[in-house]
């Protein structure tokens, strides 16, 4: 009889991919674990929150970078000489870098 690897339940057992297929996981036994429906739902919610944290950490890093660029471009001396300059003129402020 199959049991949930998280809570030990034997009811409503489902197969969970440890590494999702959309991220390169496969259907091998090594990549699957038995979870009850509740623990399976929990696992996916946990993964979604972790993925969101990764995204927002990158987003915060980008915003901090934009702020630093903005400050460098708009010192009092630069404002007197050139007026206000948007951080957008610096291409490094345009997007979140993937994989970091």
C-alpha positions, 0 to 999 in steps of 0.5 A: 500500500502506498503511503504519503512520504510527508505525513504517512497517510494512506488515503488519497495518495498522488504522485508528485514530481520532485523536479517538475516536468516543465523544469526538466524533470522526468517520470522516473521513480527517482523523481517522484514521491507519494503524497496524500492530496493535502500534502501534495497541495501543500507542496505545490503552495510551498514551491509557488511561494519559494518561486515568488520569493526568488522573483521578488528578491531579484526584483528588489535587487533591480530596484536597488540598482535603479536607485543607485544609478538614479543617485549617481546621475542626479548629484547636485552638480549633475543636476546643475549641469544637465538637469534631471536624468532618468535611470532609464538611460542606463541599459542595466536598469531595464530588466531582471537578469535571469539565473542569478 
